[in-house]
Amino acid sequence: MERLKKKYKNELTEFAKQKDTIRRLWNISENTAELLYLLVLMKNPKQILEIGTSNGYSTFWLSLAAEKCNSSVTSIEIDTNRFNLAKENLKKRHNIELINKKAEYAIPNFTDKFDFVFIDAGKINYIDYIKLLQNKLNDNAVIIADNVTSHSHTVEEYLSYVKSSVNYNSMTLPFEAGLEITIYNDTGDNNA
């Protein structure tokens, strides 16, 4: 991991300068970024979806791992200012498609299915995202939801859903702000 951080030191330094709660630029921690990178490599997905681009820090890490898997990242950001900043920050990465739209409007339009999903957007909407995604996931897709410990009350419905549905196997990893790691199982019951 140290070689990777050294190779992309300039880009990572620029992201670190941009962390700003006033402009609503919230990035995952460096540890979470590295874990995401490793999880993508382990899964070896063909299609990755990120909901909540912010300034592109997590997208950058997903893209680095996706490059090793010959895959691509689609990332959705609702805020135009954050979208434009991410676009600038990620202009050298060629395996990313950025979408400036509400996830609730973007997800139904996807024709491809995803193997790996990272959710780090409006916490109250996690439940809506997972329900919209159900027909957009390949069997055994991995879904990582961030901030499930730090925002546990806000994501309570999401957590209850992925832990009780027959279509998901899920566990909370008490790491940093809390990650919910979920595997989608296509049982044919899209209402479960």
Phi and psi restraints in degrees (value plus and minus 20) as a CYANA .aco file:
   2 GLU   PHI     -83.7   -43.7
   2 GLU   PSI     -57.9   -17.9
   3 ARG   PHI     -82.9   -42.9
   3 ARG   PSI     -60.8   -20.8
   4 LEU   PHI     -83.5   -43.5
   4 LEU   PSI     -65.3   -25.3
   5 LYS   PHI     -85.2   -45.2
   5 LYS   PSI     -55.6   -15.6
   6 LYS   PHI     -88.1   -48.1
   6 LYS   PSI     -63.0   -23.0
   7 LYS   PHI     -81.3   -41.3
   7 LYS   PSI     -57.7   -17.7
   8 TYR   PHI    -129.3   -89.3
   8 TYR   PSI      10.0    50.0
   9 LYS   PHI     -75.7   -35.7
   9 LYS   PSI     -65.7   -25.7
  10 ASN   PHI     -81.2   -41.2
  10 ASN   PSI     -66.3   -26.3
  11 GLU   PHI     -83.9   -43.9
  11 GLU   PSI     -63.7   -23.7
  12 LEU   PHI     -88.1   -48.1
  12 LEU   PSI     -55.1   -15.1
  13 THR   PHI     -83.9   -43.9
  13 THR   PSI     -61.1   -21.1
  14 GLU   PHI     -83.7   -43.7
  14 GLU   PSI     -62.1   -22.1
  15 PHE   PHI     -81.2   -41.2
  15 PHE   PSI     -62.3   -22.3
  16 ALA   PHI     -81.1   -41.1
  16 ALA   PSI     -56.4   -16.4
  17 LYS   PHI     -87.2   -47.2
  17 LYS   PSI     -44.9    -4.9
  18 GLN   PHI    -109.0   -69.0
  18 GLN   PSI     -25.0    15.0
  19 LYS   PHI     -84.8   -44.8
  19 LYS   PSI     100.7   140.7
  20 ASP   PHI    -177.5  -137.5
  20 ASP   PSI      90.3   130.3
  21 THR   PHI     -93.7   -53.7
  21 THR   PSI     -44.8    -4.8
  22 ILE   PHI     -85.5   -45.5
  22 ILE   PSI     -62.5   -22.5
  23 ARG   PHI    -106.8   -66.8
  23 ARG   PSI     -13.1    26.9
  24 ARG   PHI      40.6    80.6
  24 ARG   PSI      24.0    64.0
  25 LEU   PHI    -124.3   -84.3
  25 LEU   PSI      77.4   117.4
  26 TRP   PHI    -130.5   -90.5
  26 TRP   PSI     103.2   143.2
  27 ASN   PHI    -129.2   -89.2
  27 ASN   PSI     133.2   173.2
  28 ILE   PHI     -86.4   -46.4
  28 ILE   PSI     141.2   181.2
  29 SER   PHI     -91.5   -51.5
  29 SER   PSI     144.6   184.6
  30 GLU   PHI     -81.0   -41.0
  30 GLU   PSI     -60.8   -20.8
  31 ASN   PHI     -82.4   -42.4
  31 ASN   PSI     -62.3   -22.3
  32 THR   PHI     -85.8   -45.8
  32 THR   PSI     -58.9   -18.9
  33 ALA   PHI     -80.8   -40.8
  33 ALA   PSI     -64.8   -24.8
  34 GLU   PHI     -86.0   -46.0
  34 GLU   PSI     -59.5   -19.5
  35 LEU   PHI     -83.5   -43.5
  35 LEU   PSI     -64.1   -24.1
  36 LEU   PHI     -77.0   -37.0
  36 LEU   PSI     -66.3   -26.3
  37 TYR   PHI     -74.7   -34.7
  37 TYR   PSI     -69.1   -29.1
  38 LEU   PHI     -86.5   -46.5
  38 LEU   PSI     -59.6   -19.6
  39 LEU   PHI     -83.1   -43.1
  39 LEU   PSI     -59.1   -19.1
  40 VAL   PHI     -84.2   -44.2
  40 VAL   PSI     -65.1   -25.1
  41 LEU   PHI     -80.4   -40.4
  41 LEU   PSI     -60.2   -20.2
  42 MET   PHI     -87.0   -47.0
  42 MET   PSI     -59.4   -19.4
  43 LYS   PHI     -95.8   -55.8
  43 LYS   PSI     -53.4   -13.4
  44 ASN   PHI      34.8    74.8
  44 ASN   PSI      34.9    74.9
  45 PRO   PHI     -96.5   -56.5
  45 PRO   PSI     139.9   179.9
  46 LYS   PHI    -116.3   -76.3
  46 LYS   PSI     -54.4   -14.4
  47 GLN   PHI    -148.3  -108.3
  47 GLN   PSI     104.5   144.5
  48 ILE   PHI    -135.6   -95.6
  48 ILE   PSI     116.5   156.5
  49 LEU   PHI    -140.0  -100.0
  49 LEU   PSI     114.9   154.9
  50 GLU   PHI    -140.3  -100.3
  50 GLU   PSI     110.9   150.9
  51 ILE   PHI    -130.4   -90.4
  51 ILE   PSI      89.0   129.0
  52 GLY   PHI      86.4   126.4
  52 GLY   PSI      60.7   100.7
  53 THR   PHI     -94.3   -54.3
  53 THR   PSI     -58.4   -18.4
  54 SER   PHI      34.1    74.1
  54 SER   PSI    -147.6  -107.6
  55 ASN   PHI    -110.9   -70.9
  55 ASN   PSI     -16.8    23.2
  56 GLY   PHI      79.5   119.5
  56 GLY   PSI     -13.7    26.3
  57 TYR   PHI     -81.3   -41.3
  57 TYR   PSI     -73.2   -33.2
  58 SER   PHI     -86.7   -46.7
  58 SER   PSI     -53.9   -13.9
  59 THR   PHI     -80.6   -40.6
  59 THR   PSI     -61.0   -21.0
  60 PHE   PHI     -78.2   -38.2
  60 PHE   PSI     -68.5   -28.5
  61 TRP   PHI     -86.0   -46.0
  61 TRP   PSI     -61.3   -21.3
  62 LEU   PHI     -80.6   -40.6
  62 LEU   PSI     -60.7   -20.7
  63 SER   PHI     -85.1   -45.1
  63 SER   PSI     -60.4   -20.4
  64 LEU   PHI     -80.6   -40.6
  64 LEU   PSI     -65.2   -25.2
  65 ALA   PHI     -89.0   -49.0
  65 ALA   PSI     -60.8   -20.8
  66 ALA   PHI     -80.2   -40.2
  66 ALA   PSI     -56.1   -16.1
  67 GLU   PHI     -79.1   -39.1
  67 GLU   PSI     -60.4   -20.4
  68 LYS   PHI     -90.4   -50.4
  68 LYS   PSI     -41.3    -1.3
  69 CYS   PHI    -119.6   -79.6
  69 CYS   PSI     -14.5    25.5
  70 ASN   PHI      33.4    73.4
  70 ASN   PSI      23.8    63.8
  71 SER   PHI    -145.2  -105.2
  71 SER   PSI    -197.3  -157.3
  72 SER   PHI    -153.3  -113.3
  72 SER   PSI     142.1   182.1
  73 VAL   PHI    -138.2   -98.2
  73 VAL   PSI     110.4   150.4
  74 THR   PHI    -129.8   -89.8
  74 THR   PSI     105.7   145.7
  75 SER   PHI    -147.2  -107.2
  75 SER   PSI     113.7   153.7
  76 ILE   PHI    -129.5   -89.5
  76 ILE   PSI     110.4   150.4
  77 GLU   PHI    -154.3  -114.3
  77 GLU   PSI     107.6   147.6
  78 ILE   PHI     -98.2   -58.2
  78 ILE   PSI     -55.3   -15.3
  79 ASP   PHI    -105.0   -65.0
  79 ASP   PSI     104.6   144.6
  80 THR   PHI     -84.5   -44.5
  80 THR   PSI     -58.3   -18.3
  81 ASN   PHI     -85.0   -45.0
  81 ASN   PSI     -65.4   -25.4
  82 ARG   PHI     -85.9   -45.9
  82 ARG   PSI     -59.8   -19.8
  83 PHE   PHI     -77.4   -37.4
  83 PHE   PSI     -68.0   -28.0
  84 ASN   PHI     -85.4   -45.4
  84 ASN   PSI     -58.3   -18.3
  85 LEU   PHI     -84.5   -44.5
  85 LEU   PSI     -64.2   -24.2
  86 ALA   PHI     -82.4   -42.4
  86 ALA   PSI     -61.6   -21.6
  87 LYS   PHI     -77.9   -37.9
  87 LYS   PSI     -63.6   -23.6
  88 GLU   PHI     -86.9   -46.9
  88 GLU   PSI     -65.6   -25.6
  89 ASN   PHI     -84.6   -44.6
  89 ASN   PSI     -49.2    -9.2
  90 LEU   PHI    -126.0   -86.0
  90 LEU   PSI      -7.3    32.7
  91 LYS   PHI     -82.3   -42.3
  91 LYS   PSI     -42.2    -2.2
  92 LYS   PHI    -107.0   -67.0
  92 LYS   PSI     -30.4     9.6
  93 ARG   PHI    -111.0   -71.0
  93 ARG   PSI     107.2   147.2
  94 HIS   PHI    -126.5   -86.5
  94 HIS   PSI     -15.0    25.0
  95 ASN   PHI    -134.0   -94.0
  95 ASN   PSI      10.0    50.0
  96 ILE   PHI    -145.1  -105.1
  96 ILE   PSI     115.0   155.0
  97 GLU   PHI    -134.2   -94.2
  97 GLU   PSI      99.9   139.9
  98 LEU   PHI    -119.7   -79.7
  98 LEU   PSI     115.6   155.6
  99 ILE   PHI    -144.1  -104.1
  99 ILE   PSI     104.7   144.7
 100 ASN   PHI    -119.6   -79.6
 100 ASN   PSI      69.3   109.3
 101 LYS   PHI    -184.8  -144.8
 101 LYS   PSI     140.4   180.4
 102 LYS   PHI     -86.1   -46.1
 102 LYS   PSI     116.5   156.5
 103 ALA   PHI     -77.2   -37.2
 103 ALA   PSI     -55.4   -15.4
 104 GLU   PHI     -81.9   -41.9
 104 GLU   PSI     -45.7    -5.7
 105 TYR   PHI    -113.1   -73.1
 105 TYR   PSI     -52.1   -12.1
 106 ALA   PHI     -95.5   -55.5
 106 ALA   PSI     -65.1   -25.1
 107 ILE   PHI     -76.7   -36.7
 107 ILE   PSI     -67.1   -27.1
 108 PRO   PHI     -81.5   -41.5
 108 PRO   PSI     -39.9     0.1
 109 ASN   PHI    -107.4   -67.4
 109 ASN   PSI     -27.2    12.8
 110 PHE   PHI     -91.2   -51.2
 110 PHE   PSI     114.2   154.2
 111 THR   PHI    -118.1   -78.1
 111 THR   PSI     -47.7    -7.7
 112 ASP   PHI    -102.0   -62.0
 112 ASP   PSI     137.5   177.5
 113 LYS   PHI    -122.4   -82.4
 113 LYS   PSI     134.6   174.6
 114 PHE   PHI    -129.2   -89.2
 114 PHE   PSI     129.4   169.4
 115 ASP   PHI    -124.6   -84.6
 115 ASP   PSI     -39.1     0.9
 116 PHE   PHI    -168.0  -128.0
 116 PHE   PSI     110.8   150.8
 117 VAL   PHI    -152.2  -112.2
 117 VAL   PSI     113.6   153.6
 118 PHE   PHI    -137.8   -97.8
 118 PHE   PSI     102.4   142.4
 119 ILE   PHI    -131.5   -91.5
 119 ILE   PSI      99.0   139.0
 120 ASP   PHI    -170.6  -130.6
 120 ASP   PSI      46.9    86.9
 121 ALA   PHI    -153.8  -113.8
 121 ALA   PSI    -170.8  -130.8
 122 GLY   PHI     -76.6   -36.6
 122 GLY   PSI      89.6   129.6
 123 LYS   PHI     -77.9   -37.9
 123 LYS   PSI     -57.6   -17.6
 124 ILE   PHI     -82.1   -42.1
 124 ILE   PSI     -43.2    -3.2
 125 ASN   PHI    -113.5   -73.5
 125 ASN   PSI     -21.3    18.7
 126 TYR   PHI     -72.4   -32.4
 126 TYR   PSI     -62.3   -22.3
 127 ILE   PHI     -82.4   -42.4
 127 ILE   PSI     -59.6   -19.6
 128 ASP   PHI     -86.6   -46.6
 128 ASP   PSI     -61.4   -21.4
 129 TYR   PHI     -80.5   -40.5
 129 TYR   PSI     -67.9   -27.9
 130 ILE   PHI     -85.3   -45.3
 130 ILE   PSI     -56.9   -16.9
 131 LYS   PHI     -89.1   -49.1
 131 LYS   PSI     -58.4   -18.4
 132 LEU   PHI     -88.3   -48.3
 132 LEU   PSI     -51.3   -11.3
 133 LEU   PHI     -97.3   -57.3
 133 LEU   PSI     -40.4    -0.4
 134 GLN   PHI     -70.9   -30.9
 134 GLN   PSI     -60.8   -20.8
 135 ASN   PHI    -106.0   -66.0
 135 ASN   PSI     -16.5    23.5
 136 LYS   PHI    -133.2   -93.2
 136 LYS   PSI      -6.1    33.9
 137 LEU   PHI    -133.7   -93.7
 137 LEU   PSI     117.3   157.3
 138 ASN   PHI     -96.2   -56.2
 138 ASN   PSI     135.8   175.8
 139 ASP   PHI     -77.4   -37.4
 139 ASP   PSI     118.8   158.8
 140 ASN   PHI      48.7    88.7
 140 ASN   PSI      -0.3    39.7
 141 ALA   PHI     -82.7   -42.7
 141 ALA   PSI     126.0   166.0
 142 VAL   PHI    -120.8   -80.8
 142 VAL   PSI     111.4   151.4
 143 ILE   PHI    -141.9  -101.9
 143 ILE   PSI     103.4   143.4
 144 ILE   PHI    -132.2   -92.2
 144 ILE   PSI     102.6   142.6
 145 ALA   PHI    -132.3   -92.3
 145 ALA   PSI     107.3   147.3
 146 ASP   PHI    -111.0   -71.0
 146 ASP   PSI     140.0   180.0
 147 ASN   PHI      47.9    87.9
 147 ASN   PSI       8.4    48.4
 148 VAL   PHI     -99.7   -59.7
 148 VAL   PSI     -36.5     3.5
 149 THR   PHI    -111.9   -71.9
 149 THR   PSI     -67.4   -27.4
 150 SER   PHI     -86.7   -46.7
 150 SER   PSI     -46.4    -6.4
 151 HIS   PHI    -143.2  -103.2
 151 HIS   PSI      20.9    60.9
 152 SER   PHI     -78.5   -38.5
 152 SER   PSI     -57.6   -17.6
 153 HIS   PHI     -88.4   -48.4
 153 HIS   PSI     -55.7   -15.7
 154 THR   PHI     -91.7   -51.7
 154 THR   PSI     -53.3   -13.3
 155 VAL   PHI    -122.4   -82.4
 155 VAL   PSI      -6.4    33.6
 156 GLU   PHI     -75.0   -35.0
 156 GLU   PSI     -63.9   -23.9
 157 GLU   PHI     -85.8   -45.8
 157 GLU   PSI     -60.3   -20.3
 158 TYR   PHI     -79.7   -39.7
 158 TYR   PSI     -70.1   -30.1
 159 LEU   PHI     -80.9   -40.9
 159 LEU   PSI     -63.4   -23.4
 160 SER   PHI     -80.7   -40.7
 160 SER   PSI     -61.3   -21.3
 161 TYR   PHI     -84.8   -44.8
 161 TYR   PSI     -72.1   -32.1
 162 VAL   PHI     -90.9   -50.9
 162 VAL   PSI     -43.3    -3.3
 163 LYS   PHI    -105.4   -65.4
 163 LYS   PSI     -40.5    -0.5
 164 SER   PHI    -128.4   -88.4
 164 SER   PSI     -36.6     3.4
 165 SER   PHI     -94.1   -54.1
 165 SER   PSI     121.2   161.2
 166 VAL   PHI     -88.5   -48.5
 166 VAL   PSI     -35.2     4.8
 167 ASN   PHI    -105.0   -65.0
 167 ASN   PSI     -24.2    15.8
 168 TYR   PHI    -155.1  -115.1
 168 TYR   PSI     124.5   164.5
 169 ASN   PHI    -136.0   -96.0
 169 ASN   PSI     108.0   148.0
 170 SER   PHI    -165.5  -125.5
 170 SER   PSI     128.5   168.5
 171 MET   PHI    -167.5  -127.5
 171 MET   PSI     129.5   169.5
 172 THR   PHI    -112.5   -72.5
 172 THR   PSI     107.1   147.1
 173 LEU   PHI    -120.3   -80.3
 173 LEU   PSI      92.0   132.0
 174 PRO   PHI     -97.5   -57.5
 174 PRO   PSI      48.8    88.8
 175 PHE   PHI    -144.8  -104.8
 175 PHE   PSI     105.5   145.5
 176 GLU   PHI      34.3    74.3
 176 GLU   PSI    -141.1  -101.1
 177 ALA   PHI    -104.0   -64.0
 177 ALA   PSI     -17.8    22.2
 178 GLY   PHI      74.9   114.9
 178 GLY   PSI     105.2   145.2
 179 LEU   PHI    -140.1  -100.1
 179 LEU   PSI     112.2   152.2
 180 GLU   PHI    -117.5   -77.5
 180 GLU   PSI      98.7   138.7
 181 ILE   PHI    -125.7   -85.7
 181 ILE   PSI      99.9   139.9
 182 THR   PHI    -149.2  -109.2
 182 THR   PSI     119.7   159.7
 183 ILE   PHI    -132.9   -92.9
 183 ILE   PSI     109.7   149.7
 184 TYR   PHI    -108.2   -68.2
 184 TYR   PSI     111.9   151.9
 185 ASN   PHI    -139.1   -99.1
 185 ASN   PSI      98.8   138.8
 186 ASP   PHI     -96.9   -56.9
 186 ASP   PSI      75.6   115.6
 187 THR   PHI    -111.0   -71.0
 187 THR   PSI     -25.5    14.5
 188 GLY   PHI      65.2   105.2
 188 GLY   PSI     -25.4    14.6
 189 ASP   PHI    -123.2   -83.2
 189 ASP   PSI      69.5   109.5
 190 ASN   PHI     -97.9   -57.9
 190 ASN   PSI     -20.5    19.5
 191 ASN   PHI    -123.0   -83.0
 191 ASN   PSI     -22.3    17.7
